[in-house]
Amino acid sequence: SQVLDTRDVQVFKVTVNGQDAQFAFGEKHSFKGTPLEITFPNELRRGQEAIVEISFESSPQSSALQWLTPEQTSGKKHPFLFSQCQ
């Protein structure tokens, strides 16, 4: 499993290597946010890569997520999302 930091996001679906994965939010903390625990559908071997895809919706209160407009990026074609919660 993997635990990620979240803050004021709604998660609709999680996949790991193209397969649906179970996920659950932990207890919300006033300033730390809410942990999102993802349970992998299959056990991974040591060194095996996993592609985790999360379908989510943020809100204006999602202070940990920040966006750059396409004009602010080096390619000038696509917006860019980044997180302050590594």
C-alpha positions as CSV (number, residue, x, y, z in Angstrom):
1,S,0.0,0.0,0.0
2,Q,0.9,3.6,-0.3
3,V,-0.1,6.6,1.8
4,L,-0.3,10.1,0.2
5,D,-1.0,13.5,1.8
6,T,-4.2,15.2,0.6
7,R,-6.1,18.4,1.5
8,D,-9.6,19.1,0.4
9,V,-9.7,16.9,-2.6
10,Q,-12.4,14.5,-3.8
11,V,-11.1,11.2,-5.1
12,F,-13.2,9.3,-7.6
13,K,-11.0,6.4,-8.8
14,V,-7.5,5.0,-8.3
15,T,-5.7,2.6,-10.6
16,V,-2.3,0.9,-10.2
17,N,-0.7,-0.4,-13.4
18,G,-4.1,-0.1,-15.1
19,Q,-6.1,-2.1,-12.4
20,D,-8.6,-0.7,-10.0
21,A,-7.2,-0.2,-6.5
22,Q,-9.0,0.2,-3.2
23,F,-8.5,3.5,-1.4
24,A,-9.6,5.2,1.8
25,F,-9.1,8.5,3.6
26,G,-7.8,8.5,7.1
27,E,-8.6,10.9,9.9
28,K,-8.5,14.5,8.9
29,H,-6.0,16.7,10.8
30,S,-6.6,20.5,11.1
31,F,-3.4,21.6,9.5
32,K,-1.7,18.4,8.2
33,G,-4.6,17.4,5.8
34,T,-6.0,13.9,5.3
35,P,-4.0,10.8,4.5
36,L,-5.1,8.8,1.4
37,E,-4.2,5.1,1.7
38,I,-4.1,3.2,-1.6
39,T,-4.1,-0.6,-1.4
40,F,-2.4,-2.1,-4.5
41,P,-4.5,-4.7,-6.3
42,N,-1.4,-7.0,-6.7
43,E,1.7,-7.5,-4.7
44,L,4.8,-5.8,-6.3
45,R,8.2,-7.4,-6.6
46,R,11.2,-5.6,-5.2
47,G,12.3,-3.0,-7.8
48,Q,9.0,-3.3,-9.8
49,E,7.6,0.0,-11.0
50,A,4.0,1.0,-10.3
51,I,2.0,3.6,-12.2
52,V,-0.5,5.1,-9.9
53,E,-3.3,7.1,-11.5
54,I,-5.7,9.1,-9.4
55,S,-8.9,10.7,-10.7
56,F,-9.7,13.6,-8.4
57,E,-11.2,17.0,-8.2
58,S,-9.6,19.8,-6.2
59,S,-11.3,22.7,-4.6
60,P,-10.3,26.3,-3.8
61,Q,-9.5,25.2,-0.3
62,S,-6.9,22.7,-1.7
63,S,-4.0,24.8,-0.5
64,A,-1.4,22.1,-1.2
65,L,-2.1,22.0,-4.9
66,Q,-0.9,24.8,-7.1
67,W,-1.3,25.4,-10.9
68,L,0.8,27.1,-13.5
69,T,-1.0,28.4,-16.6
70,P,0.2,27.2,-20.0
71,E,1.9,30.6,-20.4
72,Q,3.9,30.0,-17.2
73,T,5.4,26.7,-18.4
74,S,8.5,26.1,-20.6
75,G,6.4,24.5,-23.4
76,K,3.6,27.1,-23.2
77,K,1.0,24.4,-24.3
78,H,-0.3,22.7,-21.1
79,P,-1.1,23.8,-17.6
80,F,1.1,22.2,-14.8
81,L,-0.1,20.9,-11.4
82,F,2.4,20.6,-8.5
83,S,2.1,19.8,-4.8
84,Q,3.8,21.3,-1.8
85,C,3.1,18.1,0.2
86,Q,6.0,15.8,-0.8
